């Protein structure tokens, strides 16, 4: 696993997962493509299908990753299960 993926997982686990869990959901790292700088995450529980999940994803998670790992993340996309 590359260093950027490890950083992303650390940020998800420590900064994002606790907030998502408080709302009855879960988020899990799926993959990172360094060429397109795309992070794929899996939204589960209350997050799956939640109308505000997309807003949270783009405004919260994507912005946080872009700020904490500058130049390495262009977008975050979610898979719902």
C-alpha atoms as one frame of an Amber mdcrd trajectory, in Angstrom:
protein
   0.000   0.000   0.000   1.344   3.425  -0.934   1.982   6.250   1.531  -0.911
   8.421   0.315  -3.385   5.576   0.868  -2.034   5.137   4.399  -2.463   8.867
   5.071  -6.016   8.795   3.704  -6.930   5.814   5.894  -5.445   7.541   8.952
  -7.472  10.707   8.282 -10.673   8.721   7.678 -10.202   6.693  10.875  -9.262
   9.601  13.140 -11.160  12.594  11.781 -14.124  11.398   9.754 -15.260   8.013
  11.026 -16.143   9.243  14.571 -18.445  11.958  13.179 -20.062   9.599  10.685
 -20.540   6.948  13.378 -22.303   9.498  15.588 -24.967   9.706  12.880 -25.305
   5.927  12.638 -23.157   5.497   9.562 -19.783   4.151   8.612 -17.140   5.069
   6.070 -14.427   2.768   4.779 -11.494   3.340   2.465 -11.883   1.510  -0.831
  -9.065   2.696  -3.105  -6.817   5.525  -4.213  -5.745   6.137  -7.807  -2.628
   8.302  -7.863  -2.978   9.108 -11.577  -6.492  10.560 -11.345  -5.992  11.480
  -7.652  -9.366   9.907  -6.923 -10.236   8.462  -3.533 -13.028   5.899  -3.397
 -14.831   5.357  -0.120 -17.619   3.045   0.914 -20.575   4.604   2.737 -22.475
   2.189   4.952 -25.302   2.212   7.468 -27.246   5.450   7.760 -24.883   7.099
   5.261 -25.863   4.767   2.456 -28.575   6.494   0.468 -28.717   9.499   2.777
 -29.524  12.647   0.744 -26.969  14.739   2.635 -24.222  12.125   2.262 -23.142
  13.603  -1.087 -22.892  17.087   0.407 -20.951  15.732   3.386 -18.695  13.823
   1.036 -17.870  16.773  -1.220 -17.844  19.627   1.290 -16.453  17.776   4.279
 -14.402  14.731   3.407 -13.059  15.888   0.048 -12.058  19.321   1.375 -10.437
  17.816   4.467  -8.351  15.383   2.420  -7.351  18.133  -0.040  -6.254  20.314
   2.881  -4.432  17.602   4.830  -2.758  15.982   1.794  -2.186  18.921  -0.576
  -1.688  18.112  -4.228  -2.569  14.435  -3.864  -6.390  14.370  -3.845  -8.537
  15.768  -6.659 -11.868  14.146  -5.792 -13.604  11.718  -3.486 -16.277   9.391
  -4.816 -18.515   7.105  -2.819 -19.948   3.668  -3.292 -23.115   2.945  -1.323
 -23.913  -0.501   0.030
